[in-house]
Amino acid sequence: MTKNTGILLGIIVLKFVLQYALVSPIYDLHRDEYLHLDQGSHLAWGYVSVPPFTSWVAFMVKCLGSGVFWVRFFPALFGVLTIVVVWKTIGALGGHWLASALGAICVLFSSLLRLNILFQPNSFDVLCWTAFYYIVIRYIQSEDKKWLYAGAVIFALGFLNKYNFVFLLLGLLPAIILTKHRKIFLCRSFYFAVALGALLILPNLLWQYQNDFPVFHHLKLLEQTQLVHVDRMDFLVDQLLFFIGAFVVLVSSIVGLILYPPFKSYRIFAWSMLFTLAIFMFFKAKSYYAIGIYPIYIAFGSVYLTRALSWGWKRYLLPIAFAVPVLLFIPISRVAFPNKDPNEIVRNPQEYQDYGLLRWEDGKDHLLPQDFADMLGWKELAQKVDAICNQLPNRNQTLILCDNYGQAGAINYYSKNKDVRAVSFNADYLDWFLVDTKIENLVRVKEVEGSTDEMETTSPFFATARLADSIANPLAREYRTAIFVFSQPKIDIRQRLREEIATEKSER
């Protein structure tokens, strides 16, 4: 085993260990994870909020038993592969084992540790950004058309994972036009590669067309409910924090791309970063959308620090570059990961407040970071719904109707009653309603807002109605979510549901 291989394997093992160790078992899965896992049971070429790739991974998780280990494994794997691509990029740029180790450590001890604990499209998104940039580098080096086709495949995978990948091309295109690399537009193979990429994403585009492009409705909702609170200056500050431990390396990458002669052919990347960040800021994107930009620049910076600088500079900068990511990880790990008892955070909130972690998407401060609050109360909800359903007559004729996708997904994930599925008018669950069988019981899971009106609104349609239970964990985002039970319907509930589904779909 060579020194390079030994170092890389050690970092890979450490990466996997950290991804599991940094999450306390006191937390459940995250709200969004339940939706993505349920998509694995409803395979399609598209969904309201995301393209299909995550559902394919969810299907694999389901085949492996759906355990938490496998839910966490795939995001960790994508994080590991991102490190591997950075490692290979450094090698392609002429870096030796010292540069490779520096780049790997900077990527390892970064915001990717946080990103890679969640079963969401983001981990694979970062991997695809990094892989695509790597392919651009290899094409610049060789002008071998195989890299154009490889780029088409990576583009398709990135697009089918998250539409955010389009921003990479929007930032890269003007950078190509401004540099000598615009000659690629005269290459016939370039257009064949474009055609290949278009062909690979065509099934998703057809799905969007057949469903009246729900992605635009989703983007409009994001703009109204989440992106409205995005501050452009906060976006820039967050970019510094994501890879704060690699700050010296990232600055070195820009210096190297501008001044280092062997990097002259790669100056397209300096322009690309500028344009891509500008486009993200223009659209008031969430700050983490841009995380995929940086791993490739860590590769450039690592090579520049270890090869281009004089020994006088290296003797000072290299120890700093190696030490800072590790040293900063220690205090950051105390607040950035769900590894503490939530009550301890409530008792000692100052450190979280200082980092702005208690501010939610509504622009207000709360007791816990939003992601942490979104990882509490789900098992409790599923267990209480199970207990209620087990007491109902005609249990197999029960519909569990939830207010949001987190509730429905969590019940479907944790419930022991696999013959009863939860649905919602929210997100993709609207397309998964099955109202063909007779409904004798309605278990209504209702958010706090509006729960006081639920009894008055729904009880007239049933012979019996009661408030059965609610979420008791005060730190859960779903705290006081109510569980109502309505039985013995006086009307055909299926027809009323069909009308409601049609109305919701028309508004979507």
Buried (B, 14 or more C-beta within 10 A) or exposed (E): EEEBEEBBEEBBEBBBEBBEEBBBEEBBBBBBBBBBBBBBBBEBBBBBBBBBBBBEBBBEBBEEEBEBEBBBBBBBBBBBBBBBBBBBBBBBBEBBBBBBBBBBBBBBBBBBBBBBBBBBBBBBBBBBBBBBBBBBBBBBEEBEBEBBBBBBBBBBBBBBBBBBBEBBBBBBEBBBEBBEBEEBEEEEBBEBBBEBBBEBBEBBBEBBEEBEBBBEBBBEBBEEEBBEBBEEEEBBEBBEBBBBBBBBBBBBBBBBBEEBEEBEBBBBBBBBBBBBBEBBBEBBBBBBBBBBBBBBBBBBBBBBBBBBBEEEEBEEBBEEBBEBBEEBBEEBBEBBBBBBEBEEBEEEBEEBEEBEBBBBBEEEEBBBBBBBBBBBBBBBBBBBBBBBBEEBEEBEBBBBBBBBBBBBBBBBBBBEBEEBBBBBBBBBBBBBBEBEEEBBBBBBBBBBEEBEEBBEEBBEBBEEBEBBBBBEBEBBBBBBBBBBBBBEBEEEBBEBBBEBBEEEBEEB
